[in-house]
Amino acid sequence: MTSGVLQSVTPPREWSWKSLWSVAPRVKEIGQPDARPLSVFLDAGVVPRDSRSDNHNQLGEDLSRYLVVRPGDIVFNKLRTWQGGLGVSRHSGIVSPAYYVCRPTVDIEPRFMHYLLRSTPYLAELTRISKWMPPSQFDTPWELLRTLPILVPPLMEQRRIADFLDAETARVDRIYARQTAVLQKLDEHDRAVRDQLVDQLVCEVGEIPLRRWITRIEQGVSPQCEGVPRVGDDWGVLKLSAVKGGFFNGSENKRLPDHAKVRPEYEVRRGDLLVTRANTPALVGDAAVVNEEVKHLLLPDLIYRVGLVQGVDAEFVAQVVLSSRVRQLIEAVARGSSQSMVKIRGEDIKSWLVPAASLSQQKSLVREIMLGLQSTNRLKGAVRRSLAVLAERRQALITATVTGQLDISTASGRGVTDGVS
């Protein structure tokens, strides 16, 4: 009964294939508006909504229509299932009626299902059966999801696999957390270097509002795009994540459909100063300079392009914007708005204070900052590569185990994750 990507999976002989609906039928229990709202995150699965600050979706007005979730239930965010927007809940609560809630039968260990559905072949199969829904999401129809072939080992084997993966993934996650903490310390060091140099320059030359150096501020447009990056010279629209931490990443884009109208006046160019117009309070107002030759990439409506007068270095402005002096101004505005998603106006940008430096002083500051960041940038690169390897090996461990390719009766799992510390 296998189909699509799952046809390549060859499980042990004592394992069987069953449809999702037969091992975890869909339930539509409602009528508990006072229960704790839950959310589904790609990284964490099902968690209480109030435990995360990065959920930008608003609760509905009538929570009595929300679906009841019990511990052990599988919850699918049907628009994000293909990315891993699913998981087994450890909590009681309610979720949006736009989600699917499935309740495993007594022959299924819910923790095993959690790992199975987030394994590589299953994510590929869920992507295959999902249907693109403009502007940037994929809808997973229940009539296709319900027939998803589920690999079912004997119940005791499911529990052994779940126990094994609980222990092994926890070990990998501890290493990942330590590496992430190192990355945060390096970011703090970079901020201290930048702040010290900017503060010193301000003491020497004073400050002026950025409006004196601005010729224009424009935002682009965000037409309906496909949920995949552009290929080759196709036209694409930048995602908000293209400007992150002072760096520009042109690969963060969505492909513009062939039939869509192209607005070439919004094509970004090398040397453009970009500032994010909307994000969480901690991230809005991020700035970066397009430091590469780009072609056929359009400015979205959530990113500003800031034009500067001659004699002003765009990288200098970006570095000042990243300093604590300007971040404090940005966050002061953000605190008066929603704590999930805030927007800044062009007038806010014009009011930012920057050192009244000459062009030579601007370039000197940029050189000093870049020199101060050289060593940490190398370390950051090594840490990010290590994190990528950890994530890859964690996924490989899950996939090998839930498909029966790794015999956990004799393996400790260390061979999959050793070499990263």
C-alpha positions in Angstrom: 0.0 0.0 0.0 3.1 2.3 -0.1 3.1 5.2 -2.5 5.4 8.0 -3.7 8.6 8.4 -1.7 7.6 5.7 0.8 8.0 3.0 -1.9 11.7 3.2 -1.3 11.4 2.2 2.4 12.1 -1.4 3.1 11.2 -2.2 6.7 11.8 -5.5 8.6 9.4 -8.3 7.7 7.5 -8.3 10.9 6.5 -4.6 10.4 3.3 -3.7 8.6 1.8 -0.9 6.6 -1.5 0.7 7.6 -3.4 3.9 6.6 -3.2 6.9 9.0 -7.0 6.9 9.5 -6.9 3.3 10.8 -4.2 3.9 13.4 -5.0 7.5 14.3 -8.5 8.5 13.3 -9.4 12.2 13.1 -11.3 13.6 16.0 -13.3 16.9 16.1 -14.0 17.3 19.8 -15.0 20.9 20.6 -16.6 22.9 23.4 -13.8 23.8 25.8 -13.2 27.5 25.3 -11.4 27.9 28.6 -8.8 25.2 27.8 -5.2 26.3 27.2 -4.5 27.3 23.6 -1.7 25.2 21.9 0.4 25.9 18.8 2.4 23.7 16.5 6.0 24.8 15.8 8.4 23.3 13.2 11.2 23.0 15.8 9.2 22.0 18.9 6.0 20.3 17.8 2.9 20.9 19.9 3.5 23.4 22.8 1.4 25.8 24.8 0.9 29.0 22.9 1.9 31.2 25.8 5.3 29.4 26.0 6.5 31.1 22.8 6.8 34.7 21.9 7.1 34.1 18.1 3.6 33.1 17.3 2.1 36.0 15.2 -1.3 34.4 14.6 -4.2 35.8 16.4 -6.7 33.6 18.4 -10.2 33.4 17.0 -13.1 35.1 18.6 -15.1 31.9 19.3 -12.8 29.5 21.2 -15.7 27.1 21.7 -15.2 26.0 18.1 -11.5 25.2 18.7 -10.5 21.5 18.6 -9.8 19.7 21.9 -6.3 18.2 22.1 -5.4 15.5 24.7 -2.0 14.1 25.6 -0.9 11.7 22.9 -3.0 13.3 20.1 -1.3 14.0 16.8 -1.8 17.6 15.6 -1.2 18.7 12.0 -1.0 22.3 10.9 -2.3 21.5 7.5 -0.6 24.5 5.9 2.8 23.6 7.3 2.6 19.8 7.6 5.0 19.4 4.6 7.7 21.3 6.6 7.3 19.4 9.8 4.4 21.4 11.2 3.0 18.5 13.2 3.7 16.6 16.4 2.3 14.5 19.2 1.0 16.6 22.1 2.2 16.2 25.7 -0.4 18.7 26.8 -4.1 19.1 27.1 -5.6 22.1 25.4 -7.2 23.4 22.2 -6.0 24.3 18.7 -7.5 26.2 15.7 -10.2 24.4 13.8 -8.0 24.8 10.8 -5.7 22.1 12.2 -6.2 18.3 12.1 -6.3 16.4 15.4 -5.8 12.6 15.2 -6.0 10.2 18.2 -3.8 7.1 18.0 -5.4 3.7 18.8 -4.2 1.5 21.6 -1.9 -0.3 19.2 0.2 2.8 18.5 2.8 4.4 20.7 2.3 8.2 20.1 6.0 9.0 20.6 6.9 6.6 17.8 4.4 8.3 15.5 6.0 11.7 16.4 9.4 10.6 15.2 8.1 8.6 12.2 6.1 11.5 10.7 9.0 13.9 11.1 11.5 11.5 9.5 13.0 12.3 6.1 10.9 10.0 3.8 7.7 11.0 5.6 8.4 14.8 5.2 9.1 14.1 1.5 5.9 12.2 1.1 3.9 14.9 3.0 5.4 17.5 0.6 4.4 15.4 -2.4 0.7 15.1 -1.4 0.4 18.7 -0.4 -1.0 21.2 -2.8 0.4 24.7 -3.4 -1.9 27.4 -2.1 -1.0 31.0 -3.0 0.7 33.1 -1.8 3.3 31.0 -0.1 1.8 27.9 1.6 1.0 24.3 0.8 -2.4 22.8 1.9 -2.5 19.2 2.9 -6.0 17.9 2.1 -7.4 15.5 4.6 -8.6 13.1 1.9 -5.0 12.5 1.0 -3.5 12.7 4.5 -6.0 10.1 5.8 -4.6 7.5 3.4 -0.9 8.2 4.2 0.8 4.8 4.6 2.0 4.4 8.2 4.8 2.0 9.0 3.8 0.0 12.1 6.2 -2.2 14.1 5.0 -4.4 16.9 3.9 -2.2 19.9 6.8 -3.2 22.1 9.2 -2.3 19.3 7.5 1.0 18.9 8.1 1.7 22.5 11.8 0.6 22.4 12.3 2.9 19.4 10.7 5.8 21.1 12.7 5.3 24.3 15.9 5.1 22.3 15.2 8.2 20.2 14.1 10.1 23.3 17.5 9.5 24.9 19.6 9.9 21.7 17.9 13.1 20.4 18.1 14.6 23.9 21.9 14.0 23.8 22.2 15.7 20.4 19.9 18.5 21.6 22.1 19.2 24.6 25.2 19.5 22.3 23.1 21.7 20.0 22.1 24.0 22.9 25.7 24.4 24.0 26.8 25.3 20.5 23.9 27.8 20.2 25.0 29.4 23.5 28.5 29.8 22.0 27.0 31.5 19.0 25.1 33.9 21.3 28.2 34.8 23.2 30.0 35.6 19.9 27.1 37.8 18.9 27.3 39.6 22.2 31.1 40.2 21.6 30.4 41.6 18.2 27.8 44.0 19.6 30.2 45.2 22.2 32.9 45.9 19.6 30.5 47.8 17.4 29.0 49.8 20.2 32.4 50.8 21.5 33.5 52.1 18.2 30.3 53.9 17.4 30.1 55.5 20.8 33.7 56.7 20.5 33.0 58.3 17.1 29.9 60.0 18.5 32.0 61.5 21.2 34.4 62.9 18.6 31.9 64.3 16.0 28.5 64.4 17.6 25.2 63.1 16.1 22.7 64.2 13.4 19.3 62.7 12.4 19.6 60.3 9.5 17.0 62.4 7.6 19.9 64.7 6.6 21.4 62.0 4.6 18.3 60.3 3.1 17.1 61.0 -0.4 14.2 58.6 -0.4 12.7 55.6 1.4 10.7 53.2 -0.6 9.1 49.8 0.0 8.4 47.3 -2.6 5.4 45.1 -3.3 4.6 41.5 -2.4 2.6 39.8 -5.1 1.4 36.3 -4.8 4.5 34.1 -5.1 5.2 30.4 -5.1 6.4 28.8 -1.9 9.8 27.8 -3.4 12.9 29.9 -4.2 13.5 31.0 -7.8 15.7 29.0 -10.0 18.4 30.5 -12.2 17.4 33.9 -13.7 13.7 33.5 -12.8 12.2 36.6 -11.0 11.9 36.3 -7.3 10.7 38.4 -4.4 12.9 38.8 -1.3 11.7 37.2 1.9 12.0 39.2 5.2 14.8 36.7 6.2 16.9 38.1 3.3 18.0 40.8 5.8 19.2 39.2 9.0 21.8 40.2 11.5 23.4 42.8 9.3 23.9 40.4 6.4 22.1 40.1 3.0 21.2 36.7 1.7 19.7 36.8 -1.8 18.8 33.0 -1.6 16.0 33.9 0.8 13.4 34.6 -1.8 10.1 33.3 -3.3 9.7 32.6 -7.0 7.4 35.0 -8.9 4.9 33.0 -11.0 5.4 33.3 -14.8 2.1 35.0 -15.2 2.7 37.7 -12.6 3.5 41.2 -13.5 7.2 42.2 -12.9 7.9 45.6 -11.4 11.5 46.2 -12.5 11.7 49.5 -10.6 11.8 47.4 -7.4 14.7 45.3 -8.5 17.4 45.4 -5.8 20.9 46.3 -6.8 24.4 45.9 -5.4 25.0 48.7 -2.8 21.3 49.1 -1.8 20.7 49.8 1.9 17.8 47.6 3.1 16.0 47.9 6.4 13.2 45.5 7.5 9.9 47.3 7.9 8.1 44.7 10.0 9.1 41.9 12.4 9.1 41.1 16.1 10.2 44.0 18.4 13.7 42.4 18.7 14.2 42.0 15.0 12.4 44.9 13.3 14.7 47.5 11.8 17.4 45.1 10.9 19.7 46.5 8.2 22.1 45.2 5.6 23.7 46.3 2.4 23.3 44.2 -0.8 27.0 43.3 -1.2 26.7 41.0 -4.2 25.7 41.2 -7.8 22.0 40.3 -7.9 19.6 40.0 -10.8 15.8 39.6 -11.0 15.2 40.0 -7.2 12.4 42.3 -6.2 11.9 44.4 -3.0 8.9 43.2 -0.9 6.6 45.6 0.9 8.1 44.5 4.3 11.6 45.8 3.5 12.5 49.4 2.9 15.2 50.6 0.4 16.9 53.7 1.8 18.5 56.0 -0.7 21.4 58.1 0.6 23.1 61.3 -0.6 26.5 61.2 -2.2 29.3 61.1 0.4 27.5 58.7 2.7 28.7 55.1 3.0 25.7 52.7 3.1 27.7 50.1 5.1 28.5 52.8 7.7 24.8 53.5 8.1 24.0 49.8 8.4 26.6 49.3 11.1 25.3 52.3 13.1 21.8 51.0 12.8 22.9 47.7 14.2 24.5 49.4 17.2 22.8 49.6 20.6 22.3 53.4 20.2 19.8 53.0 17.4 18.4 49.6 18.6 17.2 51.4 21.7 15.3 53.9 19.6 13.8 51.1 17.5 12.7 49.1 20.5 11.3 52.1 22.3 8.9 52.5 19.4 8.3 48.7 19.3 7.3 48.6 22.9 4.3 50.7 22.2 3.0 48.2 19.7 2.0 44.6 19.5 4.7 42.3 20.9 4.3 39.7 18.1 4.7 41.8 15.0 5.5 45.5 14.8 6.2 47.9 11.9 8.4 51.0 11.6 7.6 54.0 9.5 9.9 55.9 7.2 9.6 58.8 9.6 11.0 56.6 12.4 14.1 55.8 10.2 14.6 59.5 9.5 14.7 60.2 13.2 17.5 57.8 14.0 20.7 59.5 15.2 24.0 58.7 13.5 27.5 60.1 14.0 28.1 63.3 11.9 31.1 61.7 10.3 32.9 62.6 7.1 33.2 60.0 4.4 36.7 59.1 5.4 35.6 58.7 9.0 32.7 56.5 7.9 35.0 54.2 5.9 37.5 54.1 8.8 34.7 53.0 11.2 33.6 50.3 8.9 37.1 49.0 8.5 37.7 48.9 12.3 34.4 47.1 12.9 35.1 44.5 10.2 38.6 44.0 11.6 37.2 43.5 15.1 34.7 41.0 13.8 37.1 38.9 11.7 38.0 36.4 14.4 34.4 35.9 15.6 33.1 35.6 12.1 35.5 32.6 11.5 34.3 31.1 14.8 30.7 31.7 13.9 31.1 30.0 10.6 32.6 26.9 12.3 29.8 26.8 14.9 27.1 27.2 12.2 28.6 24.3 10.2 28.7 22.3 13.4 25.0 23.0 14.0 24.1 22.1 10.5 26.0 18.7 10.9 24.2 18.1 14.2 20.8 18.7 12.6 21.6 16.5 9.7 22.8 13.6 11.9 19.9 14.0 14.2 17.5 13.6 11.3 19.5 10.7 9.9 19.3 8.9 13.3 15.6 9.3 13.4 15.1 8.2 9.9 17.3 5.1 10.2 15.6 4.0 13.4 11.9 4.5 12.6 12.3 2.7 9.2 14.1 -0.3 10.8 17.5 0.4 9.2 19.2 0.7 12.6 18.9 -2.3 14.9 18.5 -0.7 18.3 18.9 -4.0 20.1 22.6 -3.9 19.3 23.3 -0.2 18.4 23.7 2.6 20.9 23.1 5.2 18.1 26.5 6.8 18.9 27.8 6.1 15.5 25.3 8.4 13.9 26.1 11.4 16.1 29.7 10.9 17.1 32.3 13.4 15.9 30.4 16.5 16.9 30.8 18.0 20.3 
